[in-house]
Amino acid sequence: MTEYHILARRRAANNGVQSPATQMQTPRLFFALFLLLCVPSFHVMQGQNSASSKPLHLVTTFGPGAIALPHGEEWKPELITVYDKGMRPVAQFLHTKSEISVSYILFENRSGEPNPEGCRKDVISPLIEGHGKNLKKRADAIQTLTDGTHLATSTLVVDISAAAALLGLTERDAGVETSIFAFAGDQHTCAELHASFVGDQPGGLKAMTEIVSEFHPVLDYKPGAIDYFRIAQILFKSSPALAVPYFRSSLAAMPTDASYLTPRRIATDQLVMALGMSGDLKNSRAEAEKAIAADPDYPINYYNLACADAEKGDATSARTHLQQAFDRRRNVIQGESMPDPAKDDSLLKLKNNKEFWTFVTSLPRS
């Protein structure tokens, strides 16, 4: 089984994924996720007892629409990313029971047709053109699911023998790949399912048909702050730059009153880190300064600004902002502790400044 569907490789080649500039600060990341999923103010925001009980939704930052992603022992998550310069979120899973690879994709409907057929044409036509004589079979259909979801489907069988060596496939796998594409769509959004396996066995086709029958995207879904944040946290682990629009959208979806203070602090901290780790130090600093203006008592805002100073080599400003941060250390979120500046990648860049480092090591650790 290859990491990506073979049919999708051409579409993924120019996905615009960026690598993190530095290693993420793992303790802060996972603690922030725990807090945001558990604090009472966020329960109110979601209108349910447990944020984690809500299925993970694949959502976009540019419009409506959502796909509730599969879960359970038979589903192994393999990839969540965003292609096409942030405009095409993708979640890939392996259905372990059938060894079928399944991707769920959202994108803007630019076909000019406000229906699933337009979405299908937008994706399938370039694939057909690209595969040329390697395409052995194509079958299109219209399907209506039990809940009324209207799908346009395409079944493709492609000869992959020529690509076997390039992709590292075994001789056993170097035959054909069978895929089913299923599309829902309206005037704004397209939702796509792409299931595939190597071979053309009837059992595989049956399993893919069953997977398609469970595809129920909600095209008019309006994502909430938790939807954006959960996707952002996943993206942050591998590509902070891709997480930035989702953290921004999460913050934009939150009211600004005091009952949302903790979620806003956490999402802001993650946004500042994501910007800094993706190399956008200017906007990382700007977000930290904006956070200080809005929330002057929260120490992490000053700490993040000190990290931005250190990235610029400004030991004087870094010391000032670290002092301001630790002067307010009693205002951390309940259960949180101040980061250890002596272990911070950004601040370690100033370790050769003896005066500054003496100050850093003198800061309280509790």
C-alpha positions as CSV (number, residue, x, y, z in Angstrom):
1,M,0.0,0.0,0.0
2,T,1.5,3.3,-1.0
3,E,1.3,6.4,1.1
4,Y,-0.9,8.3,-1.3
5,H,-3.4,7.0,-3.9
6,I,-1.6,6.7,-7.2
7,L,-4.4,8.5,-9.0
8,A,-4.1,11.4,-6.6
9,R,-0.3,11.8,-7.0
10,R,-0.5,14.4,-9.8
11,R,-3.0,16.4,-7.7
12,A,-0.8,16.3,-4.6
13,A,2.5,17.2,-6.4
14,N,2.0,20.9,-6.0
15,N,0.2,20.9,-2.7
16,G,2.1,23.8,-1.1
17,V,2.8,22.0,2.2
18,Q,5.5,23.7,4.1
19,S,7.8,22.2,6.7
20,P,8.2,23.7,10.2
21,A,11.1,26.0,10.6
22,T,11.9,24.6,14.0
23,Q,10.8,21.7,16.2
24,M,7.4,22.3,17.9
25,Q,7.3,22.8,21.6
26,T,5.5,19.6,22.4
27,P,4.5,20.1,26.1
28,R,2.8,23.4,25.3
29,L,1.1,22.0,22.3
30,F,-0.5,19.0,24.0
31,F,-1.4,20.8,27.2
32,A,-3.1,23.5,25.1
33,L,-5.1,20.9,23.3
34,F,-6.1,19.3,26.6
35,L,-7.2,22.6,28.0
36,L,-9.2,23.7,25.0
37,L,-11.1,20.4,24.9
38,C,-11.8,20.4,28.6
39,V,-12.4,23.9,30.0
40,P,-16.0,24.6,30.9
41,S,-16.2,27.8,28.9
42,F,-15.6,25.8,25.7
43,H,-18.3,23.3,26.7
44,V,-20.7,26.2,26.7
45,M,-19.5,27.3,23.4
46,Q,-20.2,24.0,21.8
47,G,-23.5,23.4,23.6
48,Q,-22.5,19.8,24.6
49,N,-21.0,18.1,27.6
50,S,-17.7,17.0,26.0
51,A,-15.8,18.6,23.1
52,S,-14.0,15.4,22.4
53,S,-17.3,13.5,21.9
54,K,-18.0,15.5,18.8
55,P,-16.7,13.8,15.7
56,L,-13.8,15.4,14.0
57,H,-15.0,17.4,11.0
58,L,-13.0,18.2,8.0
59,V,-13.8,21.9,7.3
60,T,-12.5,24.8,5.2
61,T,-11.5,28.3,6.3
62,F,-13.1,29.9,3.3
63,G,-16.7,28.8,3.4
64,P,-19.4,26.4,4.5
65,G,-19.2,22.6,4.4
66,A,-18.0,19.7,6.5
67,I,-17.3,16.0,6.3
68,A,-17.6,14.0,9.5
69,L,-14.5,11.9,9.4
70,P,-14.7,8.1,10.2
71,H,-13.6,6.7,13.5
72,G,-13.4,3.3,15.0
73,E,-10.9,0.4,15.2
74,E,-11.2,-0.4,11.5
75,W,-10.2,3.2,10.5
76,K,-6.5,4.1,10.6
77,P,-5.8,7.8,10.1
78,E,-2.8,8.4,7.8
79,L,-2.8,12.0,6.8
80,I,-4.5,15.3,7.3
81,T,-3.2,18.3,5.3
82,V,-4.3,21.1,3.0
83,Y,-3.4,21.2,-0.7
84,D,-3.7,24.0,-3.3
85,K,-2.3,26.8,-1.2
86,G,-4.7,26.2,1.7
87,M,-7.8,25.8,-0.4
88,R,-8.3,22.0,-0.3
89,P,-8.2,20.2,3.0
90,V,-7.7,16.5,2.8
91,A,-8.0,13.6,5.3
92,Q,-6.7,10.2,4.3
93,F,-7.5,6.9,6.1
94,L,-6.8,3.2,5.7
95,H,-9.8,1.0,6.1
96,T,-7.9,-1.8,7.8
97,K,-10.6,-4.4,7.3
98,S,-10.5,-4.2,3.5
99,E,-7.1,-2.6,3.0
100,I,-8.8,0.2,1.1
101,S,-7.3,3.7,1.1
102,V,-9.9,6.4,1.5
103,S,-9.5,10.2,1.2
104,Y,-12.0,12.9,2.1
105,I,-11.6,16.3,0.4
106,L,-13.4,19.7,0.5
107,F,-12.9,22.4,-2.1
108,E,-14.5,25.4,-3.6
109,N,-16.9,24.7,-6.5
110,R,-15.5,26.6,-9.4
111,S,-16.9,24.4,-12.1
112,G,-19.8,26.8,-12.9
113,E,-22.3,24.1,-12.2
114,P,-24.0,24.1,-8.7
115,N,-24.2,20.4,-8.4
116,P,-22.2,17.2,-7.8
117,E,-21.8,16.7,-11.6
118,G,-19.9,20.0,-11.8
119,C,-17.6,18.9,-8.9
120,R,-17.0,15.5,-10.6
121,K,-16.1,17.2,-13.9
122,D,-13.7,19.5,-12.2
123,V,-11.7,16.6,-10.7
124,I,-12.2,13.7,-13.1
125,S,-11.6,15.4,-16.4
126,P,-7.9,16.3,-15.7
127,L,-7.3,12.8,-14.3
128,I,-8.6,11.2,-17.4
129,E,-6.5,13.4,-19.6
130,G,-3.4,12.7,-17.5
131,H,-3.8,9.0,-17.5
132,G,-4.5,8.6,-21.2
133,K,-4.0,5.1,-22.5
134,N,-3.4,3.8,-19.0
135,L,-7.1,4.2,-18.3
136,K,-8.7,0.8,-18.8
137,K,-12.3,1.5,-17.6
138,R,-14.5,4.4,-16.6
139,A,-18.1,4.2,-15.4
140,D,-20.1,7.3,-14.2
141,A,-23.3,7.1,-12.2
142,I,-25.7,9.2,-10.1
143,Q,-26.5,7.9,-6.7
144,T,-29.0,9.0,-4.0
145,L,-28.2,7.8,-0.5
146,T,-30.8,6.9,2.2
147,D,-30.6,10.4,3.7
148,G,-31.2,12.1,0.4
149,T,-27.6,12.9,-0.3
150,H,-27.1,13.2,-4.1
151,L,-23.8,11.9,-5.3
152,A,-22.1,11.9,-8.7
153,T,-19.7,8.9,-8.9
154,S,-16.9,7.7,-11.2
155,T,-15.3,4.3,-11.1
156,L,-11.9,4.2,-12.7
157,V,-9.5,1.3,-13.4
158,V,-6.0,2.4,-14.3
159,D,-3.0,0.3,-15.5
160,I,-0.2,1.1,-13.0
161,S,2.4,-1.4,-14.3
162,A,4.5,1.3,-15.8
163,A,4.6,3.2,-12.5
164,A,5.4,0.1,-10.4
165,A,9.2,0.6,-10.3
166,L,8.9,4.3,-9.7
167,L,6.5,3.8,-6.8
168,G,8.3,0.9,-5.3
169,L,5.4,-1.5,-5.8
170,T,6.0,-5.3,-5.7
171,E,5.4,-7.4,-8.7
172,R,2.2,-8.6,-7.1
173,D,0.9,-5.1,-6.9
174,A,2.0,-4.0,-10.4
175,G,-1.3,-4.5,-12.2
176,V,-4.2,-2.1,-12.0
177,E,-5.6,0.3,-9.4
178,T,-9.4,0.6,-9.0
179,S,-10.9,3.8,-7.6
180,I,-14.3,5.1,-6.8
181,F,-14.8,8.9,-6.6
182,A,-18.0,10.2,-5.1
183,F,-18.9,13.9,-5.1
184,A,-21.5,16.0,-3.4
185,G,-21.8,19.7,-4.3
186,D,-23.7,22.9,-4.4
187,Q,-23.0,26.4,-5.7
188,H,-20.3,27.0,-3.1
189,T,-18.7,23.7,-2.0
190,C,-17.6,20.4,-3.3
191,A,-17.1,17.3,-1.1
192,E,-15.2,14.4,-2.4
193,L,-14.6,10.8,-1.4
194,H,-11.8,8.9,-3.1
195,A,-11.5,5.2,-2.3
196,S,-8.9,2.9,-4.0
197,F,-7.1,-0.4,-3.9
198,V,-4.6,-2.2,-6.1
199,G,-6.4,-4.9,-8.1
200,D,-9.9,-5.2,-9.5
201,Q,-11.4,-8.0,-7.3
202,P,-15.2,-7.9,-6.8
203,G,-14.7,-8.0,-3.0
204,G,-12.8,-4.8,-3.2
205,L,-15.4,-3.1,-5.3
206,K,-18.1,-4.2,-2.9
207,A,-16.2,-2.8,0.1
208,M,-15.7,0.5,-1.7
209,T,-19.4,0.7,-2.5
210,E,-20.2,0.2,1.2
211,I,-17.8,3.0,2.1
212,V,-19.4,5.3,-0.4
213,S,-22.8,4.6,1.1
214,E,-21.6,6.0,4.4
215,F,-20.4,9.3,2.9
216,H,-22.7,12.1,4.2
217,P,-21.1,15.5,3.8
218,V,-23.0,18.5,5.0
219,L,-22.5,21.3,2.5
220,D,-24.2,24.1,4.4
221,Y,-22.4,23.3,7.7
222,K,-21.1,26.4,9.4
223,P,-17.9,25.4,11.3
224,G,-17.5,26.6,14.9
225,A,-14.3,27.5,16.8
226,I,-13.7,24.0,18.0
227,D,-14.0,22.6,14.4
228,Y,-11.3,25.0,13.2
229,F,-9.1,24.4,16.3
230,R,-9.1,20.7,16.1
231,I,-7.9,20.7,12.5
232,A,-5.4,23.4,13.3
233,Q,-3.8,21.3,16.0
234,I,-3.4,18.3,13.8
235,L,-1.9,20.4,11.0
236,F,0.4,22.1,13.5
237,K,2.2,18.9,14.3
238,S,3.6,18.6,10.8
239,S,3.2,21.9,9.1
240,P,2.6,25.0,11.3
241,A,2.1,27.3,8.3
242,L,-1.0,25.3,7.2
243,A,-2.4,25.6,10.7
244,V,-2.3,29.4,10.7
245,P,-5.6,30.0,8.8
246,Y,-7.4,27.5,11.0
247,F,-6.2,29.1,14.3
248,R,-7.2,32.5,12.9
249,S,-10.7,31.2,12.0
250,S,-11.1,29.6,15.4
251,L,-10.4,33.0,17.1
252,A,-12.7,34.8,14.7
253,A,-15.5,32.4,15.6
254,M,-15.1,33.0,19.4
255,P,-17.0,35.8,21.1
256,T,-14.7,38.3,22.9
257,D,-16.5,38.3,26.3
258,A,-14.8,37.1,29.5
259,S,-16.4,33.7,29.4
260,Y,-14.2,32.8,26.4
261,L,-11.0,34.1,27.9
262,T,-9.3,30.8,28.3
263,P,-10.0,29.4,24.9
264,R,-8.9,32.7,23.3
265,R,-5.6,32.6,25.2
266,I,-4.9,29.1,24.1
267,A,-5.8,29.6,20.5
268,T,-3.8,32.9,20.4
269,D,-0.7,31.2,21.9
270,Q,-1.0,28.5,19.2
271,L,-1.4,31.0,16.5
272,V,1.7,33.0,17.6
273,M,3.8,29.8,17.7
274,A,2.5,28.5,14.4
275,L,3.5,31.8,12.7
276,G,6.9,31.8,14.4
277,M,7.6,28.2,13.5
278,S,6.7,28.7,9.9
279,G,9.1,31.6,9.6
280,D,6.6,34.5,9.7
281,L,8.3,36.3,12.6
282,K,6.7,39.7,11.6
283,N,3.2,38.4,12.0
284,S,4.0,36.3,15.0
285,R,5.2,39.4,16.7
286,A,2.2,41.4,15.6
287,E,-0.2,38.8,17.0
288,A,1.7,38.7,20.3
289,E,1.6,42.5,20.6
290,K,-2.1,42.5,19.8
291,A,-2.7,39.8,22.4
292,I,-0.9,41.9,25.0
293,A,-3.0,45.0,24.2
294,A,-6.2,42.9,24.6
295,D,-5.1,40.7,27.5
296,P,-2.3,42.5,29.4
297,D,-2.4,40.1,32.4
298,Y,-1.6,36.9,30.6
299,P,2.1,36.0,30.9
300,I,2.4,33.8,27.8
301,N,1.7,36.8,25.6
302,Y,4.9,38.4,26.9
303,Y,6.8,35.2,26.8
304,N,6.0,34.8,23.1
305,L,7.2,38.3,22.4
306,A,10.5,37.5,24.2
307,C,10.9,34.5,21.8
308,A,10.3,36.8,18.8
309,D,13.0,39.1,20.2
310,A,15.4,36.3,20.6
311,E,14.8,35.2,17.0
312,K,16.0,38.7,16.0
313,G,19.0,38.6,18.3
314,D,17.6,41.3,20.5
315,A,18.7,40.3,24.0
316,T,17.6,43.6,25.7
317,S,14.0,43.4,24.5
318,A,13.9,39.6,25.2
319,R,15.0,40.2,28.8
320,T,12.3,43.0,29.2
321,H,9.5,40.8,27.9
322,L,10.7,37.7,29.9
323,Q,10.7,39.8,33.1
324,Q,7.2,41.0,32.3
325,A,6.1,37.4,31.6
326,F,7.4,36.0,34.9
327,D,6.1,39.0,36.9
328,R,2.7,37.8,35.8
329,R,3.3,34.0,36.2
330,R,0.6,33.7,38.8
331,N,-1.9,34.5,36.0
332,V,-1.3,31.3,34.0
333,I,-4.3,29.2,33.2
334,Q,-5.2,26.8,36.0
335,G,-3.1,23.7,35.7
336,E,-0.6,25.4,33.4
337,S,3.0,26.3,34.3
338,M,5.4,28.8,32.7
339,P,7.6,27.4,30.0
340,D,11.3,26.9,30.9
341,P,13.1,29.6,29.0
342,A,16.4,27.7,29.4
343,K,15.1,24.9,27.2
344,D,13.3,27.1,24.6
345,D,14.8,26.8,21.1
346,S,14.3,30.5,20.4
347,L,15.8,31.7,23.6
348,L,18.7,29.3,23.3
349,K,19.9,31.3,20.4
350,L,21.0,34.0,22.9
351,K,22.8,31.5,25.2
352,N,26.2,33.0,24.3
353,N,25.2,36.3,25.8
354,K,26.4,35.6,29.3
355,E,24.5,38.5,30.9
356,F,21.3,37.5,29.3
357,W,21.7,33.8,30.1
358,T,22.5,34.6,33.7
359,F,19.2,36.4,33.9
360,V,17.4,33.5,32.2
361,T,18.8,31.0,34.7
362,S,17.8,33.2,37.6
363,L,14.1,33.2,36.7
364,P,11.8,31.2,39.0
365,R,10.7,27.8,37.9
366,S,7.5,27.6,39.8
